[in-house]
Amino acid sequence: MTLFEAVILGIIQGLTEFIPISSSAHLIIVPWVFHWPDPGLSFDVALHLGTLLALLAFFWSDWVRLIRAGVLSIIERKIGNDVNRRLFWFLVIGTIPGGIAGWLGEGAIENLFHKRNIPPSMWAMITMAFITALLGLALYTAERITKRERGLENTTLKDAIIVGVSQALSIFPGVSRSGSTITAGLFVGLKREAAVRFSFLLSTPIILGAGLKSAFDIKSELAGSAIAHSEKVFFAAGFIAAAVSGYLCIKYLLRFLRSHSTDVFVYYRWALAIFIIVLAVARA
């Protein structure tokens, strides 16, 4: 891997982690298209930590408020009508399905689509393309059949469960964590900005958990000298690129969706799916 590749992959991770177009798919597609070497699990940890930093930096005050409310609800053994206390526990409950799916199935799914140092097969890429297009269709439908009248303060337990279950689907490349949860948020009637905020808050513990799990998987490399100094420079570059691009993406995506629909992401998904299929067949 070169420094240029590290920065580009970091930017792609930062943007596609939060835009509903699937980061896992793009991190498979871009090296596949340009014949770049597999950066490996260690680099994946750096990218996850970069997007985690972006989330924590942007939603820092929200998390301080929510965690304080959650702790008080435990101490006082009461949730009541406190919006922050309810939202904290909805986020806890909503995280459970995605956490279970990631822990049990992410490795198996990853092996189906992206084996280390082995280019993805034609059928794996075509399958990912269909998944990408299908989520686009779901998002397109959600934009047109829902009223989208409720704010984040009106989130219910049912909403949290539905959006949480949708997050579990993100283990499939092409689905997108933000794509599935934003789509589910729209389906249950949340306003676009509320759906996006709930999606990003819900993704924080999952990204943290994924980063810690991946770090545990490579702890021997991190503790020893298996990672060369030059590679650590690439990891730092990817981390910074993912953090900066991720933060900017969150900021401007929230602003964009206050007055625009998600259709541009739908059309991008469909165009990307066609591109993947054509290129996969051409390379077969």
C-alpha positions as CSV (number, residue, x, y, z in Angstrom):
1,M,0.0,0.0,0.0
2,T,1.1,3.5,-0.8
3,L,0.5,6.7,1.2
4,F,-1.8,7.9,-1.6
5,E,-3.9,4.7,-1.4
6,A,-4.1,5.0,2.4
7,V,-5.4,8.5,2.2
8,I,-7.9,7.7,-0.5
9,L,-9.2,4.7,1.4
10,G,-9.5,6.8,4.5
11,I,-11.5,9.5,2.7
12,I,-13.7,6.8,1.2
13,Q,-14.3,5.2,4.6
14,G,-15.1,8.6,6.2
15,L,-17.6,9.6,3.5
16,T,-19.3,6.2,2.8
17,E,-19.6,5.3,6.5
18,F,-22.2,8.1,6.9
19,I,-23.6,8.7,3.5
20,P,-26.1,5.8,2.8
21,I,-24.1,4.2,0.0
22,S,-22.2,1.5,2.0
23,S,-18.6,1.8,3.2
24,S,-17.9,-1.9,3.1
25,A,-18.9,-2.1,-0.5
26,H,-16.7,0.8,-1.5
27,L,-13.7,-0.5,0.4
28,I,-14.0,-3.7,-1.6
29,I,-14.8,-2.0,-4.9
30,V,-12.1,0.6,-5.1
31,P,-9.1,-1.8,-4.5
32,W,-10.8,-4.3,-6.9
33,V,-11.2,-1.7,-9.7
34,F,-7.7,-0.3,-9.4
35,H,-6.0,-3.6,-8.5
36,W,-4.7,-2.2,-5.2
37,P,-3.3,-4.7,-2.7
38,D,-5.4,-5.7,0.3
39,P,-4.5,-3.3,3.1
40,G,-5.4,-5.9,5.8
41,L,-7.3,-6.0,9.1
42,S,-4.8,-3.6,10.8
43,F,-5.6,-0.8,8.4
44,D,-9.3,-1.6,8.8
45,V,-8.9,-0.9,12.5
46,A,-7.4,2.5,11.8
47,L,-10.2,3.4,9.5
48,H,-12.9,2.4,12.0
49,L,-11.2,4.4,14.8
50,G,-11.1,7.4,12.4
51,T,-14.8,7.3,11.8
52,L,-15.4,6.7,15.5
53,L,-13.4,9.8,16.4
54,A,-15.6,11.8,13.9
55,L,-18.7,10.6,15.5
56,L,-17.6,11.3,19.0
57,A,-16.3,14.7,18.1
58,F,-19.5,15.8,16.4
59,F,-21.9,14.3,18.9
60,W,-19.8,14.8,22.0
61,S,-22.3,17.0,23.8
62,D,-25.2,14.7,22.9
63,W,-23.4,11.7,24.3
64,V,-22.4,13.5,27.5
65,R,-26.1,14.5,28.0
66,L,-27.4,11.0,27.1
67,I,-24.9,9.1,29.3
68,R,-25.5,11.4,32.2
69,A,-29.3,10.8,31.8
70,G,-28.7,7.1,31.5
71,V,-26.7,7.0,34.7
72,L,-29.2,9.0,36.6
73,S,-32.0,6.7,35.4
74,I,-30.1,3.8,36.9
75,I,-29.4,5.6,40.2
76,E,-32.9,6.8,40.6
77,R,-34.5,3.7,39.0
78,K,-36.7,5.9,37.0
79,I,-37.0,6.9,33.3
80,G,-40.3,8.8,33.4
81,N,-40.9,11.3,30.7
82,D,-37.3,12.5,30.4
83,V,-36.5,12.6,26.7
84,N,-32.8,12.0,27.2
85,R,-33.3,9.1,29.5
86,R,-35.7,7.4,27.1
87,L,-33.4,8.1,24.1
88,F,-30.4,6.6,26.0
89,W,-32.2,3.3,26.7
90,F,-33.7,3.2,23.2
91,L,-30.1,3.5,21.8
92,V,-29.0,0.7,24.2
93,I,-31.8,-1.6,23.0
94,G,-31.4,-0.7,19.4
95,T,-27.7,-1.6,19.5
96,I,-28.3,-5.1,20.6
97,P,-29.4,-6.7,17.3
98,G,-26.5,-5.1,15.4
99,G,-24.0,-6.1,18.0
100,I,-25.2,-9.8,18.0
101,A,-25.2,-9.9,14.2
102,G,-21.7,-8.3,14.0
103,W,-20.2,-10.6,16.6
104,L,-21.7,-13.9,15.1
105,G,-21.9,-13.3,11.4
106,E,-19.6,-10.5,10.2
107,G,-16.5,-12.7,9.8
108,A,-18.4,-15.3,7.8
109,I,-20.0,-12.7,5.6
110,E,-16.7,-11.0,5.0
111,N,-15.1,-14.3,3.9
112,L,-17.9,-14.7,1.3
113,F,-17.2,-11.4,-0.3
114,H,-13.7,-10.5,0.5
115,K,-11.0,-13.0,1.3
116,R,-7.6,-11.7,2.2
117,N,-5.3,-11.2,-0.8
118,I,-7.9,-12.9,-3.1
119,P,-9.8,-10.7,-5.6
120,P,-13.6,-11.0,-5.1
121,S,-15.3,-13.5,-7.5
122,M,-17.6,-12.3,-10.2
123,W,-20.7,-13.7,-8.4
124,A,-19.7,-12.1,-5.1
125,M,-19.5,-8.7,-6.9
126,I,-22.8,-9.2,-8.7
127,T,-24.5,-10.3,-5.5
128,M,-23.1,-7.1,-3.8
129,A,-24.4,-5.1,-6.7
130,F,-27.9,-6.5,-6.3
131,I,-27.8,-5.8,-2.6
132,T,-26.7,-2.2,-3.3
133,A,-29.6,-1.7,-5.7
134,L,-32.1,-3.3,-3.5
135,L,-31.3,-1.0,-0.5
136,G,-31.6,1.9,-3.0
137,L,-35.1,0.7,-3.9
138,A,-36.0,0.5,-0.2
139,L,-34.8,4.1,0.4
140,Y,-36.6,5.3,-2.7
141,T,-39.8,3.7,-1.4
142,A,-39.4,5.1,2.1
143,E,-39.1,8.6,0.7
144,R,-42.5,8.3,-1.1
145,I,-44.8,6.3,1.2
146,T,-44.0,7.8,4.6
147,K,-45.2,11.1,6.2
148,R,-41.9,11.8,8.1
149,E,-43.5,14.0,10.8
150,R,-41.8,13.0,14.1
151,G,-38.6,14.4,15.6
152,L,-36.0,12.6,17.6
153,E,-37.7,13.5,20.8
154,N,-40.7,11.5,19.7
155,T,-38.8,8.3,19.1
156,T,-40.5,5.2,20.5
157,L,-39.3,1.8,21.7
158,K,-40.9,0.3,18.6
159,D,-38.8,2.7,16.5
160,A,-35.6,1.7,18.3
161,I,-36.2,-2.0,17.8
162,I,-37.0,-1.7,14.1
163,V,-34.1,0.6,13.3
164,G,-31.8,-1.6,15.5
165,V,-32.8,-4.8,13.6
166,S,-32.2,-3.0,10.3
167,Q,-28.7,-2.1,11.5
168,A,-28.0,-5.9,11.8
169,L,-28.4,-6.1,8.0
170,S,-25.4,-3.9,7.5
171,I,-23.0,-6.9,7.9
172,F,-23.8,-7.6,4.2
173,P,-21.6,-5.5,1.9
174,G,-23.8,-3.1,-0.1
175,V,-26.4,-2.6,2.5
176,S,-24.7,0.2,4.5
177,R,-25.2,0.8,8.2
178,S,-26.4,4.4,7.7
179,G,-28.4,3.3,4.6
180,S,-30.3,0.6,6.4
181,T,-30.9,2.6,9.6
182,I,-31.9,5.9,7.8
183,T,-34.3,3.9,5.6
184,A,-35.8,2.2,8.6
185,G,-36.1,5.6,10.4
186,L,-38.0,7.1,7.5
187,F,-40.3,4.0,7.3
188,V,-41.3,4.5,11.0
189,G,-42.1,8.1,10.3
190,L,-39.1,10.1,11.5
191,K,-38.1,13.3,9.8
192,R,-35.0,13.0,7.6
193,E,-32.7,14.8,10.0
194,A,-34.1,12.9,13.0
195,A,-33.6,9.6,11.2
196,V,-30.0,10.5,10.3
197,R,-29.2,11.7,13.9
198,F,-30.7,8.5,15.4
199,S,-28.8,6.5,12.8
200,F,-25.5,8.1,13.7
201,L,-26.0,7.9,17.4
202,L,-27.0,4.2,17.1
203,S,-23.9,3.5,15.0
204,T,-21.4,4.9,17.6
205,P,-21.4,1.9,20.0
206,I,-21.3,-0.5,17.0
207,I,-18.4,1.2,15.4
208,L,-16.6,1.2,18.8
209,G,-17.3,-2.4,19.3
210,A,-16.2,-3.3,15.8
211,G,-13.0,-1.4,16.3
212,L,-12.3,-3.1,19.7
213,K,-13.0,-6.5,18.2
214,S,-10.7,-6.0,15.3
215,A,-8.0,-4.6,17.6
216,F,-8.3,-7.7,19.7
217,D,-8.0,-9.9,16.6
218,I,-4.6,-8.2,15.8
219,K,-3.4,-7.6,19.3
220,S,-0.2,-9.6,18.7
221,E,0.7,-7.5,15.7
222,L,0.0,-4.3,17.6
223,A,2.0,-5.4,20.6
224,G,5.0,-6.7,18.6
225,S,6.9,-5.6,15.7
226,A,4.9,-7.3,13.0
227,I,3.7,-3.9,11.7
228,A,6.6,-2.0,10.1
229,H,7.2,1.7,10.9
230,S,6.3,2.6,7.3
231,E,3.0,0.8,7.6
232,K,2.2,2.7,10.8
233,V,2.6,5.9,8.8
234,F,0.0,4.7,6.3
235,F,-2.3,3.7,9.2
236,A,-2.0,7.2,10.7
237,A,-2.8,8.7,7.3
238,G,-5.8,6.6,6.8
239,F,-7.0,7.3,10.4
240,I,-6.7,11.1,9.9
241,A,-8.3,11.0,6.5
242,A,-11.2,9.0,7.8
243,A,-11.7,11.2,10.8
244,V,-11.6,14.5,8.9
245,S,-13.8,13.4,6.0
246,G,-16.2,11.6,8.3
247,Y,-16.7,14.7,10.5
248,L,-17.3,16.9,7.5
249,C,-19.6,14.4,6.0
250,I,-21.8,14.2,9.1
251,K,-21.9,18.0,9.3
252,Y,-22.9,18.6,5.7
253,L,-25.2,15.6,5.3
254,L,-27.3,16.7,8.2
255,R,-27.5,20.2,6.7
256,F,-28.3,18.8,3.2
257,L,-31.1,16.5,4.4
258,R,-32.9,19.4,6.1
259,S,-34.1,20.6,2.7
260,H,-33.4,17.7,0.3
261,S,-34.5,14.1,-0.2
262,T,-32.2,11.1,-0.2
263,D,-32.9,10.5,-3.9
264,V,-29.4,11.5,-5.0
265,F,-28.0,8.5,-3.0
266,V,-30.6,6.2,-4.4
267,Y,-29.6,7.1,-8.0
268,Y,-26.0,6.7,-7.1
269,R,-26.6,3.3,-5.7
270,W,-28.4,2.2,-8.9
271,A,-25.6,3.6,-11.1
272,L,-23.0,1.9,-8.9
273,A,-24.8,-1.5,-9.1
274,I,-24.8,-1.3,-12.9
275,F,-21.2,-0.4,-13.0
276,I,-20.2,-3.3,-10.7
277,I,-22.2,-5.8,-12.8
278,V,-20.8,-4.6,-16.1
279,L,-17.2,-4.6,-14.8
280,A,-17.5,-8.0,-13.1
281,V,-18.9,-9.6,-16.2
282,A,-16.2,-7.9,-18.4
283,R,-13.4,-9.3,-16.1
284,A,-14.8,-12.8,-15.9
